[in-house]
């Protein structure tokens, strides 16, 4: 390498050394700018948060200003429009305290919602009626209520369906429409509550043999097969249940 080449290399080396701090500074600046941009609030997110805060404030005001049902229209409006569910539950419980006139007009309409095609309407009707007292002077509504419960059982299950079954057992509801609805629910392979409907049947009607259906659900790989296998000895002789458990237990 001649002197001229060495000179060029020296110049290039000096330039690189001079530019290195600048490159580091520029890189740091870009990285910091990116971080700051990421931290900058998103206008859409802020707008959504404000909307949620306004919504919650409206619900709180709605709860604080509510002092009971003065008309059937108010009952239906609360069912349709009161959120969140916690506030709805508190307001729904006040139907029992409504005037006799409002109660007698509202209850048949709420019972009708137990068979509504909209799942939310069925669930909200159940929440309201499950907190409603059908005292002695209001027992005329019980036959319609039991018919409505049968429809609620027959249709696709609401989220609180286990509460429905618990209430049926607690109240010893043995009406024929409810019995047939439970049988129909029990026989649905695609319903996760099918075995629980069977257990309820067995409790309400001790002579009703649910064991064959439970075994059938296990054989068809029902979504609750493990639960069924665990409970099987309660509904058939142990010497019959044990071989089935041994065969199908994973």
C-alpha positions in Angstrom: 0.0 0.0 0.0 1.5 3.4 -1.0 1.5 6.6 0.9 -1.5 8.0 -1.1 -3.6 4.9 -0.2 -2.7 5.2 3.4 -3.7 8.8 3.4 -7.2 8.0 2.0 -7.7 5.3 4.6 -6.7 7.7 7.4 -9.2 10.3 6.1 -12.0 7.8 5.8 -11.2 6.5 9.3 -11.3 10.0 10.8 -14.6 10.7 9.0 -16.2 7.5 10.4 -15.0 8.3 13.9 -16.4 11.8 13.6 -19.8 10.6 12.3 -20.2 7.8 14.8 -21.4 10.0 17.7 -23.8 11.8 15.3 -25.2 8.4 14.2 -25.7 7.4 17.8 -27.4 10.7 18.5 -29.7 10.4 15.5 -30.6 6.8 16.4 -31.4 7.7 20.0 -33.5 10.6 18.7 -35.5 8.3 16.4 -36.0 5.7 19.2 -37.1 8.4 21.7 -39.5 9.8 19.1 -41.0 6.4 18.5 -41.4 5.8 22.3 -43.1 9.2 22.8 -45.4 8.5 19.9 -46.4 5.2 21.4 -47.1 6.9 24.7 -49.2 9.7 23.1 -52.9 9.1 24.0 -55.1 7.7 21.3 -58.0 10.0 20.6 -60.3 7.1 19.8 -59.4 5.4 23.1 -60.0 8.6 25.1 -63.4 9.1 23.4 -64.4 5.6 24.2 -63.4 6.0 27.9 -65.3 9.3 28.1 -68.3 7.5 26.6 -68.1 4.7 29.2 -67.7 7.2 32.1 -70.8 9.1 30.9 -72.7 5.8 30.6 -71.8 4.7 34.1 -72.7 8.1 35.5 -76.1 7.9 33.8 -76.7 4.4 35.3 -75.7 5.6 38.8 -78.1 8.5 38.5 -80.8 6.2 37.1 -80.4 4.0 40.2 -80.4 6.8 42.7 -83.5 8.4 41.2 -85.5 5.1 41.0 -88.0 4.7 43.8 -90.2 1.9 42.5 -92.6 1.1 39.7 -95.5 3.5 39.1 -96.7 2.0 35.9 -96.5 -1.1 33.8 -94.6 0.9 31.1 -91.9 1.7 33.7 -91.6 -2.1 34.4 -91.1 -2.9 30.8 -88.7 0.0 30.3 -86.5 -1.2 33.2 -86.4 -4.7 31.6 -85.4 -3.3 28.3 -83.0 -0.5 29.2 -81.5 -0.7 32.7 -77.8 -1.6 32.8 -75.5 -3.0 34.2 -77.1 -6.2 35.4 -76.3 -5.4 39.1 -78.5 -2.3 39.0 -81.2 -4.1 37.0 -81.4 -6.8 39.7 -81.9 -4.1 42.4 -84.6 -2.4 40.5 -86.3 -5.7 39.4 -86.7 -6.7 43.1 -89.1 -3.8 43.6 -91.9 -5.3 41.5 -93.2 -6.9 44.7 -93.7 -3.5 46.3 -95.6 -2.0 43.3 -99.2 -1.1 43.8 -101.7 -3.9 43.3 -102.9 -2.3 40.1 -99.4 -2.0 38.6 -98.5 -5.5 39.8 -101.5 -7.2 38.3 -101.0 -5.5 35.0 -97.3 -6.0 34.8 -96.9 -9.6 36.0 -98.6 -11.3 33.0 -96.5 -9.3 30.6 -93.3 -10.2 32.4 -94.3 -13.9 32.6 -94.9 -13.8 28.8 -91.2 -12.8 28.4 -90.1 -16.1 29.9 -91.0 -17.6 26.5 -89.6 -14.8 24.4 -87.4 -15.6 21.4 -84.8 -13.1 22.7 -82.5 -14.8 25.3 -81.9 -11.5 27.2 -85.6 -10.9 27.6 -86.1 -14.4 29.0 -83.2 -13.9 31.4 -84.3 -10.5 32.6 -87.9 -11.8 33.1 -86.5 -14.7 35.2 -84.4 -12.3 37.3 -87.4 -10.1 38.0 -89.9 -12.9 38.7 -87.5 -15.0 40.8 -87.4 -12.0 43.2 -91.2 -11.5 43.1 -93.4 -12.6 46.0 -96.6 -14.3 44.9 -98.2 -13.9 48.4 -101.7 -15.3 49.2 -103.6 -12.6 47.4 -101.5 -13.0 44.3 -101.4 -16.7 43.9 -103.8 -16.5 40.9 -100.7 -15.9 38.8 -98.9 -19.1 39.8 -100.4 -21.3 37.0 -99.3 -18.8 34.4 -95.9 -18.5 36.1 -95.4 -22.3 36.1 -96.4 -22.4 32.4 -93.9 -19.6 31.7 -91.2 -21.5 33.6 -91.9 -24.6 31.4 -91.2 -22.5 28.3 -88.1 -21.1 29.9 -86.8 -24.6 30.5 -87.7 -25.8 27.0 -86.0 -23.0 25.1 -82.2 -22.6 24.8 -80.7 -22.1 28.3 -80.2 -18.7 29.8 -76.9 -18.0 31.6 -78.7 -18.4 35.0 -80.2 -21.8 34.1 -78.7 -23.5 37.1 -80.5 -21.0 39.3 -83.8 -21.9 37.5 -83.2 -25.6 38.2 -82.3 -24.8 41.8 -85.5 -22.9 42.2 -87.6 -25.7 40.7 -86.2 -28.1 43.2 -86.5 -25.7 46.2 -90.1 -25.0 45.4 -90.9 -28.6 44.6 -92.5 -27.5 41.3 -94.0 -30.7 40.0 -96.4 -29.4 37.4 -96.8 -31.5 34.3 -95.6 -28.8 31.8 -92.4 -28.3 33.8 -91.9 -32.1 33.9 -92.3 -32.4 30.2 -90.0 -29.4 29.6 -87.3 -31.0 31.8 -87.6 -34.3 29.8 -87.2 -32.4 26.6 -84.2 -30.6 27.9 -82.6 -33.8 29.2 -83.0 -35.4 25.7 -81.0 -32.7 23.9 -77.5 -33.9 23.1 -76.2 -30.4 22.3 -77.4 -28.7 25.5 -74.8 -28.5 28.2 -77.6 -28.5 30.9 -79.1 -31.7 29.7 -77.7 -33.8 32.6 -78.6 -31.2 35.1 -82.2 -31.3 33.8 -82.0 -35.0 34.4 -80.8 -34.6 38.0 -83.7 -32.2 38.6 -86.2 -34.7 37.2 -84.8 -37.4 39.5 -85.1 -35.1 42.5 -88.6 -34.0 41.7 -89.8 -37.5 40.6 -87.8 -40.1 42.5 -89.4 -42.9 40.5 -88.3 -41.4 37.2 -85.3 -43.5 35.9 -82.8 -41.2 34.4 -79.9 -43.7 34.3 -80.5 -44.9 30.7 -80.3 -41.4 29.4 -77.2 -40.6 31.4 -75.4 -43.6 30.0 -76.6 -42.6 26.5 -75.1 -39.1 27.0 -71.8 -40.6 28.0 -71.8 -42.9 25.0 -72.5 -40.0 22.7 -69.6 -38.0 24.3 -71.8 -35.2 25.7 -69.9 -32.1 26.8 -70.6 -32.9 30.5 -69.6 -36.6 30.2 -67.1 -36.4 33.1 -69.7 -34.9 35.4 -72.2 -37.6 34.4 -69.7 -40.4 35.0 -68.9 -39.0 38.4 -72.6 -38.8 39.4 -73.6 -42.1 37.8 -73.5 -44.2 41.0 -76.2 -41.9 42.5 -78.7 -43.0 39.8 -77.9 -46.7 39.2 -76.5 -49.6 41.2 -72.8 -49.4 41.8 -72.1 -52.7 40.2 -73.6 -51.3 37.0 -72.0 -47.9 37.2 -68.4 -49.0 37.9 -67.9 -50.8 34.6 -69.2 -47.8 32.7 -67.0 -45.5 34.6 -64.0 -47.8 33.9 -64.8 -47.9 30.2 -65.3 -44.2 29.6 -63.2 -42.4 32.2 -60.2 -40.8 30.4 
